[in-house]
Structures are given as structure tokens and as C-alpha cells.
């Protein structure tokens, strides 16, 4: 029987403090305290190392208890190398969409998986729940736990605070799914953006949650759309939890793009994320209310804004609502610093739009064609990736 444990604390910045050895009684006390309903702590076991215990703390720290004399600690092993054909088709780091979400907190070293095995298959998002509390700084403690147990998604999202943690670039595979036999589900599709949401599957996190008031979530949607992920749930809405396991169609998973629950992935047995309101997940108001129309942005209005705002004093605005839609899209593309998304079509917005015009996704313009003043072709491409409508 284990009589003592190594105790350590992983801090929100991922630094570690070793606290020495403690006896089994102290670990039992820590477990009991974390199990109380009114205590802002949560217990997790290591999925692969019996006896190792984690306590998630509201302040963002992670307490770790490891049996003395147990299996020696082995640093997290990198994911197996991508297959040669996949690496040739989509090299690690290939930038065809948003890699790092502006405003997300980067946790860990950024190395999670690798290139996708089937980059010719449709892009997708896979939704999980952490089965842990939300709010506070659980974003940091849960992210640290997922790193420690080598089950990292690309993103961890808190629906209470609207904060995002990013553990790796969106074009790398995550490590939160089991394989389906020899097929690596983490590496399925052009991208497979996995999101662990701080929530319990039994209590869907979309209940009482308004995506219109959650700019963090909207930035996640924009990043997914930048990779071409359709606004759809091809396997149908996630099933209520607990409940019967829904069919996990290999055909749908491999051949259709969009949003999937962990409960939809073949080769896996988890039932999360629960009965989400899919309209809210995709940014709409939910229920039976039709989603609002996409905002319309006029090329003529943007040209007029550039003509008036650039020579004017800083902060001058002409068509601020339409300019802000474009600026938010440029921020999501990592071409414009978020502090300059202010509704004024100034020089920084012009330069960011010129960079979009020169990019492959924006049309690969060069010379005088990439002048930073939107045209209908380049604006239509941007609109398709970021949920608005381009008009003349």
C-alpha cells in the first residue's frame, strides 16, 4: 500500500514548486476537501498512472500527488511523426487559416501533435467537456492537467468568463481523442480543432449562455471558418448525457466537415459534450428563433472611409460599423493588432488589408493591386471566412 506521495504545485505560468513528501492521510484529506460541494476545487485521477492525483484549483494552480516508489515519472512523449504523404500535402506550420487566436492565453510550449493524416478530407471542430467547474482561473488549472496527462486539445474555453487558452496552433493535431483502430482520429481532416469547454455534459453549457455577448467564442468561430469549417453538425446534435450512446458513423466522420461532439467520433466511448443548443454554438440566438442576418459591408463605404479617415486625425470614423466588421476579420487573420480595431479605416487597417490582398486566401494580389483599399473580390473572400456579406 502506498504510504507517501511526492507533492508539487504547477502554477498558472507552468512553473513547478516541489513541496516534499506527504503521507496518505494528507492526500485523503486533500481529496475529501476537494469533494465538498462548497469548496472551489476539483479532483482528477491520472488516466494512465494509478495512484497519481490532481487537484484543480480555482486560482489556476494544479496540485499534483504522485506515489513514492511508483512508476517513475516520464516526460510527456511527443505524438508519433506524421505519415510522409500527409506531411508533403500539408507541412507542419502551413498557414492557410488562423493559427493562433488573438487574445487567447498561450499555455504550454505550443507543441501538441503534428500534421494531419488526411488533409484532403473536410475540416472539422470536435467539442468536449472537461467535467470540471468553470469560472475563476480553472482555465489555467485544467489546461495544465490536460498537458500533464498528454490529452491536449488545441483550445480550452470557459463559457463563464469567455476566456480562451490555446495549447497549440490550429493546424496541428490535438491529442484528446482515441484512435479508431489504425486510423488516427486526432489527425482526421484538413484541420480537427478540438475544444475542451469547462463544463459538465449533464448540464449543457449553452443553457443561459448568449454567444452575442461572448466575443471570445466568436473569435473561435471566426478561426474555424478561416479553415473552411462549415456551420453545421453533420452527425446531428450531440445527444443528452447521460443517455443512450448515439451512432458513431465512420462515413460521416471521415467525409463531412463541420462540428462534432466527442460522442460522434468512432473509436471513442465518451458521451460529452451533452445536449448543446447547436444554434448557439454556431453563434445564433438558439431555440426556434432564426439566426440574425449576416452584417453587410459595402465596398463603396469602405473606400469612402479610407479616403476620409486616413488623412484625418487619429480616431476619425466614417462608416465605423462596417469598418469594424472588416477589422475584426483582419484581427482573426492575425494581420491587425486588436487594439487598432476601432472602426477607423486608418493606415494600420489599410496596411493590414493590403497584407490580406497579398495573401493566398485573399487573392495573391501584388503591386498596385494590393493597395489596401478593398475591392469586391478580396472582400468577398474575407466575408466568406468571417461570417459577413460583401456588397458593392
C-alpha positions in Angstrom: 0.0 0.0 0.0 1.2 3.5 -0.8 2.2 5.4 2.4 3.7 8.5 1.0 3.4 10.8 -2.0 5.5 13.4 -3.8 3.6 16.7 -3.6 4.0 19.5 -6.1 2.2 22.6 -7.4 2.1 23.5 -11.1 1.5 27.3 -11.2 -0.5 29.1 -13.9 2.7 30.1 -15.7 3.6 26.3 -15.8 6.4 26.7 -13.2 6.6 23.9 -10.6 7.1 24.0 -6.9 8.1 20.7 -5.3 6.5 20.6 -1.8 8.2 17.4 -0.5 6.7 14.1 0.6 3.3 13.9 2.3 1.6 10.8 3.8 -1.5 9.1 2.6 -3.7 10.8 5.2 -2.8 14.2 3.9 -3.7 13.1 0.4 -7.0 11.6 1.6 -7.7 14.9 3.3 -7.0 16.9 0.1 -9.3 14.6 -1.8 -12.1 14.9 0.7 -11.8 18.7 0.9 -11.9 19.0 -2.9 -15.0 16.8 -2.9 -17.1 19.1 -0.8 -19.8 21.0 -2.8 -18.8 24.4 -1.4 -15.1 24.0 -2.0 -13.8 25.6 -5.2 -11.6 22.6 -6.0 -12.0 19.5 -8.2 -10.2 16.2 -8.2 -8.9 14.3 -11.2 -7.1 11.0 -11.4 -4.3 10.4 -13.9 -5.8 8.2 -16.6 -2.7 6.1 -17.2 -0.8 6.2 -13.9 -2.7 4.6 -11.0 -2.5 6.5 -7.7 -1.5 9.8 -9.2 -3.9 12.5 -8.1 -4.5 16.1 -9.4 -6.5 18.8 -7.6 -7.7 21.6 -9.9 -7.8 24.9 -8.0 -9.9 28.0 -8.8 -6.8 30.2 -8.6 -5.3 28.4 -11.6 -2.8 26.2 -9.8 -2.7 22.5 -10.1 -1.7 20.3 -7.1 -0.1 17.0 -8.0 0.3 14.0 -5.7 2.5 11.1 -7.1 3.1 7.9 -5.2 6.6 7.5 -3.9 8.2 4.4 -5.4 5.6 4.2 -8.2 6.2 4.2 -11.9 9.0 6.8 -12.4 7.8 10.0 -14.0 8.4 10.1 -17.7 8.2 13.5 -19.5 5.4 13.8 -22.0 6.3 12.0 -25.2 5.7 13.7 -28.5 3.0 12.4 -30.8 4.2 9.9 -33.4 5.5 11.5 -36.6 3.0 12.3 -39.3 2.8 10.0 -42.3 5.1 11.1 -45.1 2.2 11.6 -47.6 0.4 13.9 -45.1 3.5 15.9 -44.3 4.0 16.5 -48.0 0.4 17.6 -48.5 0.2 20.0 -45.6 3.5 20.8 -43.9 3.6 21.4 -40.2 3.1 25.2 -39.8 1.4 25.7 -43.2 -0.7 28.8 -42.8 -4.0 28.5 -44.7 -6.1 29.9 -41.8 -5.8 31.4 -38.4 -3.0 29.6 -36.4 -3.2 31.5 -33.1 -6.4 33.2 -31.9 -5.8 36.8 -31.0 -6.4 37.4 -27.3 -6.1 33.7 -26.3 -3.8 32.8 -23.4 -1.0 30.5 -24.6 -0.3 27.7 -22.1 2.5 25.2 -22.5 5.2 25.0 -25.1 2.9 25.0 -28.1 3.9 21.5 -29.2 0.9 19.1 -29.1 0.5 16.9 -32.1 1.7 17.2 -35.7 0.5 17.4 -39.3 -2.8 15.9 -40.3 -3.0 12.4 -41.8 -5.9 13.2 -44.2 -5.6 16.9 -45.1 -7.7 16.3 -48.2 -10.7 15.5 -46.0 -13.1 18.2 -44.8 -12.2 20.4 -41.9 -13.9 20.0 -38.5 -14.3 21.1 -34.9 -14.6 18.5 -32.1 -16.3 19.6 -28.9 -15.5 18.1 -25.5 -16.4 19.0 -21.9 -13.8 18.9 -19.1 -16.3 17.6 -16.4 -15.0 20.3 -14.2 -16.1 23.7 -12.7 -15.9 26.9 -14.8 -15.1 30.5 -13.9 -12.2 31.6 -11.7 -8.9 30.5 -13.1 -9.9 26.9 -13.8 -8.9 27.7 -17.4 -5.2 27.5 -16.3 -5.5 24.6 -13.9 -7.5 22.4 -16.4 -5.1 23.3 -19.2 -2.2 22.3 -17.0 -3.9 19.0 -16.2 -4.5 18.2 -19.8 -0.9 18.9 -20.6 0.3 16.7 -17.7 -1.8 13.7 -18.9 -0.9 14.2 -22.6 -4.5 14.8 -23.6 -4.2 18.3 -25.0 -6.8 19.9 -27.3 -5.8 23.0 -29.2 -8.3 25.1 -27.2 -9.8 25.3 -23.8 -12.8 27.6 -23.4 -14.5 29.0 -20.3 -18.2 29.8 -21.0 -18.5 31.8 -17.8 -15.5 34.2 -18.3 -15.3 33.9 -22.1 -11.6 33.3 -21.8 -9.6 31.0 -24.2 -6.5 29.1 -23.6 -4.6 27.9 -26.6 -2.2 25.0 -26.2 -1.0 24.6 -29.8 -1.6 26.0 -33.3 -4.8 25.1 -35.1 -3.1 23.4 -38.0 -1.5 20.8 -35.6 -3.4 17.8 -34.4 -4.6 17.7 -30.8 -4.4 14.6 -28.5 -7.8 14.4 -26.9 -9.3 11.5 -28.9 -8.6 7.8 -29.0 -7.7 6.3 -32.4 -10.3 4.3 -34.3 -8.2 1.2 -34.9 -5.3 2.2 -37.1 -7.0 5.5 -38.1 -5.8 8.5 -36.0 -9.0 10.4 -35.3 -6.9 13.4 -33.9 -5.4 13.8 -37.4 -8.6 13.5 -39.4 -9.4 16.2 -42.0 -7.8 19.4 -43.1 -7.9 20.5 -39.5 -9.5 19.0 -36.4 -9.8 21.9 -34.0 -10.6 20.3 -30.6 -12.2 22.5 -27.9 -12.4 21.4 -24.3 -15.2 23.5 -22.7 -15.1 24.0 -18.9 -18.5 22.4 -18.2 -20.3 19.2 -17.3 -22.0 17.2 -20.1 -25.0 16.6 -17.8 -25.6 20.3 -17.6 -25.2 21.8 -21.2 -23.1 24.9 -21.1 -25.2 26.6 -23.7 -28.1 26.9 -21.3 -28.4 30.6 -20.3 -25.4 31.4 -22.4 -25.6 34.1 -25.1 -23.0 33.9 -27.8 -23.8 37.5 -28.8 -22.2 38.6 -25.6 -19.2 36.4 -25.9 -16.5 37.9 -28.2 -14.1 35.2 -27.2 -16.3 32.4 -28.5 -17.0 34.5 -31.7 -13.2 34.6 -32.3 -13.1 30.8 -32.0 -15.9 30.6 -34.7 -14.0 33.1 -36.9 -10.9 31.0 -36.6 -12.8 27.8 -37.5 -14.4 29.5 -40.5 -10.9 30.7 -41.6 -10.1 27.0 -42.2 -13.4 26.4 -44.0 -15.2 24.6 -41.2 -18.9 24.6 -42.2 -21.5 26.0 -39.8 -23.2 22.6 -39.5 -23.5 19.5 -37.3 -23.2 16.7 -39.9 -23.8 13.9 -37.3 -26.8 15.8 -35.8 -27.0 17.5 -32.4 -24.9 16.0 -29.6 -27.0 13.5 -27.5 -28.2 14.2 -24.0 -25.9 12.9 -21.3 -26.4 10.5 -19.6 -28.3 8.6 -22.2 -28.0 6.0 -24.9 -24.8 6.1 -27.0 -25.6 7.6 -30.4 -24.3 6.0 -33.6 -20.8 7.0 -34.5 -20.7 6.9 -38.2 -17.3 6.4 -39.8 -18.6 7.6 -43.1 -20.0 10.9 -41.7 -16.9 11.5 -39.6 -14.4 10.9 -42.4 -16.3 12.5 -45.3 -18.2 15.5 -43.9 -17.0 18.7 -42.3 -18.5 20.8 -39.5 -18.9 20.4 -35.8 -18.9 17.1 -34.0 -19.3 16.1 -30.4 -16.9 13.7 -28.7 -20.0 11.5 -28.7 -19.9 11.3 -32.5 -16.3 10.1 -33.0 -15.8 6.5 -34.0 -13.4 4.5 -31.8 -14.3 6.6 -28.7 -16.7 5.9 -25.9 -17.2 9.3 -24.2 -20.7 10.9 -24.2 -19.7 14.5 -24.0 -20.5 17.4 -24.6 -24.2 16.7 -23.8 -27.3 18.2 -25.4 -25.9 21.5 -26.6 -28.1 24.2 -28.4 -26.4 23.9 -31.8 -27.7 27.2 -33.0 -26.0 28.9 -30.1 -22.8 27.0 -30.6 -22.7 28.4 -34.2 -23.3 32.0 -32.9 -27.0 32.3 -33.3 -29.6 33.1 -30.6 -30.7 29.4 -30.2 -34.1 27.9 -29.7 -36.5 28.3 -32.6 -35.5 31.9 -33.4 -33.8 32.1 -36.7 -30.3 33.5 -36.6 -29.9 37.2 -37.4 -28.8 38.1 -40.9 -25.1 38.4 -41.6 -23.9 42.0 -41.4 -23.5 43.6 -44.9 -20.3 45.5 -45.7 -20.2 47.8 -48.8 -17.0 48.1 -50.8 -18.0 51.7 -51.7 -18.4 52.6 -48.0 -15.0 51.1 -47.1 -13.4 53.1 -50.0 -15.1 56.3 -48.7 -13.9 55.5 -45.1 -10.3 55.0 -46.3 -10.4 58.3 -48.2 -11.8 60.2 -45.3 -10.2 58.5 -42.3 -6.5 58.1 -43.4 -5.8 61.9 -43.8 -7.9 62.8 -40.8 -6.7 62.9 -37.1 -6.4 59.5 -35.4 -9.8 58.0 -34.4 -11.8 59.7 -37.2 -14.6 57.4 -38.4 -16.8 57.4 -41.5 -18.6 54.1 -41.6 -17.4 52.7 -38.3 -19.8 49.7 -38.0 -18.8 48.3 -41.4 -15.1 49.1 -40.9 -15.2 47.3 -37.6 -16.5 44.1 -39.1 -13.6 44.1 -41.6 -11.1 45.0 -38.8 -12.3 42.1 -36.6 -11.8 39.8 -39.5 -8.3 41.1 -40.1 -7.6 40.6 -36.4 -8.8 37.0 -36.6 -6.4 36.5 -39.6 -3.6 37.8 -37.4 -2.9 40.7 -39.7 -4.1 43.5 -37.5 -3.4 44.1 -33.8 -6.7 44.0 -31.9 -6.1 47.5 -30.3 -6.4 49.0 -33.8 -9.9 47.5 -34.5 -11.6 50.8 -33.6 -13.9 51.5 -36.6 -11.5 53.9 -38.2 -10.0 53.0 -41.6 -6.6 54.3 -40.8 -3.2 53.5 -42.1 -2.8 50.3 -40.0 -6.1 49.0 -41.3 -5.1 49.8 -44.8 -1.7 48.0 -44.3 -3.5 45.0 -42.8 -5.9 44.8 -45.7 -3.1 45.1 -48.2 -1.5 42.1 -46.4 -4.8 40.2 -46.8 -4.9 41.1 -50.6 -1.3 39.7 -51.0 -2.1 36.5 -49.1 -3.1 33.4 -51.0 -6.5 33.3 -49.3 -7.1 37.0 -50.2 -6.3 36.6 -53.9 -2.5 36.7 -54.1 -2.5 40.3 -55.5 0.7 42.2 -55.9 1.9 45.7 -56.8 -0.7 48.4 -57.2 -3.5 45.7 -56.9 -2.6 45.2 -53.2 -3.2 48.8 -52.2 -5.1 48.1 -49.0 -8.4 49.5 -50.4 -11.0 46.7 -50.5 -12.4 45.5 -53.8 -15.4 43.2 -54.2 -13.3 40.1 -55.0 -10.9 40.3 -52.0 -13.7 41.5 -49.6 -16.0 38.6 -50.7 -13.2 36.1 -49.8 -12.8 37.7 -46.4 -16.6 37.7 -45.9 -16.8 34.0 -46.7 -14.3 33.2 -43.9 -15.7 35.5 -41.3 -19.5 35.5 -41.5 -20.5 38.7 -43.2 -21.7 39.7 -46.7 -19.7 41.8 -49.2 -21.8 44.2 -51.3 -20.9 46.8 -53.9 
